[in-house]
Every structure is written in structure tokens, then in C-alpha cells.
Amino acid sequence: MMDRVAIVTGASRGIGRATAIRLARDFGVVALVARTQETLAGTADAVRAAGAVPLIFARDLREPGAAAAIVAATRDSFGRIDALACIAGAVPQVDMFALTDEQWDDGFALKFHSARRLTIAAWDALKSSRGSVAITSGTSAYTPKASLAAVGTINAAILALAKAFADRGVKDGVQVNTVLPGSVMTDRRRTMLQGYADTHGLPLDAAIERFAAEVGIARYGQPEDIANAFAFLFTPDSHWITGTTLRVDGGETKLL
Ligand SMILES: NC(=O)c1ccc[n+]([C@@H]2O[C@H](COP(=O)([O-])OP(=O)(O)OC[C@H]3O[C@@H](n4cnc5c(N)ncnc54)[C@H](OP(=O)(O)O)[C@@H]3O)[C@@H](O)[C@H]2O)c1
């Protein structure tokens, strides 16, 4: 197990950082991708302390060439790839009547196309290792809202993308799933909650409490709650679970 290699995007903070650190217990090497070298270095220290070798890629994943370069460098250094966790995402949290074409494109470029390009670039290596891909979507894929239109739309598109990869993966021996976080307390969630506070004329603390009550959760998720779901999907014991969505939302989604 400890010769296994994982790639984690969005690894500089939030869910991606927690996932990289969690995977360091199960993998020998964890490649860390985000734009910011300094924060990635912080994650790398934590990964090392947890027992794995970190490999840093400070890249903007919206660049079309980034995915292939990251995969090639990882294979050159370690010869294999066993798991790919696509977590980077910064879809604009803007009302659908205000969202510009550029903002739509930017949201797709990072969250959708980087996951698509990385999965394709890593596919041969994943075939060889009988590896696993998990792509982050979000519960808004099932509950799109006008105020966050691009978020729900891109998350829904990711479910279809992952399902199509999983279809090919049945033949090729590659497991592909999506992870759907609910309301997880990260920088991104704090930005969203600040917008909620402004809209309702509330102080941030009161908004945090009211939003949780409104969506029906006992507490916000921690990044580690989602990291554990990724770790599960990357254990050999879960290999027959493929083409599915793993919702991790503290009961927020009220439909079946
Ligand atoms: N938090 C939630 O409640 C929640 C709910 C549902 C879904 N999600 C999804 O979960 C994922 C992670 O969310 P989070 O809350 O952990 O977000 P976050 O704290 O804002 O972290 C986002 C990560 O993506 C990286 N990133 C942003 N732009 C990038 C770019 N152009 N190229 C490469 N990396 C980039 C960031 O690093 P740099 O800035 O250093 O590049 C950071 O590591 C996202 O896809 C989000 O949509 C989150």
C-alpha cells in the first residue's frame, strides 16, 4: 500500500488540504496541486508528518496544459498513479441574472475541465494500477438555486462527466465516483455565509447559526469529514463502488 501514489487538487486549503493529509496515512506519495506555493508548502509539511512523501505542483489548473504536465511529472518521479482526487474549485457565487459569460467560463475551466483533463491524462496510469478517481461535485447538483446558478450547474455537469468516465472505467478497471459535500466550513463557505449575512442584514455569527437551522443540519461539516469519504473511495475494499455519488452533508439534502 505504501508505494501507492495519489494526486490531490485544491490541496492548499479547505477540503483539499484535509484530504491530502488524510491520504498521507494510506499512500506513500501525495502530489499536491494548487496555485499558491507557500500554502502548499504548509500542506506538504503536514503530509510529511503524517508519513507520506509530498510533491508540490504550484499550477493554475485553468491552464489547458497544466493537467498533462502534472501527470507526466508525477509518473516521471514515481512511475505510477493510483488515485486522483479532483477537489480544486472556485465557481463564482453569483446570481444567474448577474453572472457574466467570463464567470461561467472561469467556473467550468477550473472545476469541470481540470477534472476532465486530469482524469484523461492519468487514465493509462490508473488502468495499470487499477486505480480510482473521485471528483468533487456538491449537493447543489441536486438543488440548484438562482442565487448560485453556476455552482449547481457545474456540479450537475460533473456528475454526468464522472458517470461517463465510470462507464469506460468498467472496461478499463478504473473506479470513478463523485463526492458531494454539503455545507463544510472552509474559506469558500465563509465567503458564501458572508453573502448570506449581507443579504439578511445579520452579523456573521448570527448568519452562520441561522443558515444551519434553515438548511436543517446539526453542525457544519469539517474538511476532515469529506477527506474521510475520499479515503474510503481509495481503499481497495471499495473498488466495486463505481459510477456513483457519495453525498456527505450531515443530512442537509432532504430528498431520497
Ligand atoms: N465548502 C463547502 O461547503 C463545499 C460544498 C460543496 C462543494 N464544495 C466543493 O469542494 C471543493 C473545495 O472547496 P473548499 O470549500 O475547500 O474551497 P476553498 O477553501 O476555497 O479551496 C479551494 C482550493 O482550490 C484551489 N484553487 C482555486 N483556484 C485554483 C486554480 N485556478 N488552480 C488550481 N487550484 C485552484 C485553492 O488554492 P489556491 O487558491 O492556492 O490556488 C484551494 O486549494 C470545491 O470544488 C467546492 O466547490 C465545497
The ligand as an ORCA input file, in Angstrom:
! r2SCAN-3c Opt
* xyz 0 1
  N     -17.051     24.142      1.365
  C     -18.266     23.715      1.015
  O     -19.252     23.874      1.747
  C     -18.442     22.985     -0.298
  C     -19.705     22.462     -0.606
  C     -19.886     21.779     -1.805
  C     -18.829     21.630     -2.692
  N     -17.603     22.164     -2.359
  C     -16.519     21.994     -3.337
  O     -15.380     21.457     -2.705
  C     -14.199     21.933     -3.355
  C     -13.264     22.528     -2.324
  O     -13.962     23.543     -1.644
  P     -13.355     24.314     -0.391
  O     -14.516     24.829      0.352
  O     -12.319     23.502      0.281
  O     -12.692     25.569     -1.151
  P     -11.502     26.550     -0.763
  O     -11.225     26.523      0.708
  O     -11.813     27.838     -1.420
  O     -10.238     25.868     -1.510
  C     -10.194     25.832     -2.912
  C      -8.908     25.179     -3.352
  O      -8.826     25.236     -4.790
  C      -7.580     25.843     -5.172
  N      -7.727     26.608     -6.398
  C      -8.525     27.677     -6.593
  N      -8.361     28.157     -7.843
  C      -7.413     27.361     -8.439
  C      -6.807     27.351     -9.718
  N      -7.141     28.235    -10.666
  N      -5.879     26.395     -9.975
  C      -5.532     25.494     -9.041
  N      -6.089     25.441     -7.813
  C      -7.011     26.373     -7.513
  C      -7.248     26.748     -3.985
  O      -5.863     27.012     -3.889
  P      -5.153     28.331     -4.477
  O      -6.045     29.477     -4.188
  O      -3.853     28.331     -3.744
  O      -4.984     28.062     -5.927
  C      -7.678     25.875     -2.808
  O      -6.684     24.939     -2.509
  C     -14.667     22.942     -4.413
  O     -14.720     22.306     -5.654
  C     -16.065     23.327     -3.944
  O     -16.903     23.709     -4.994
  C     -17.392     22.825     -1.207
*
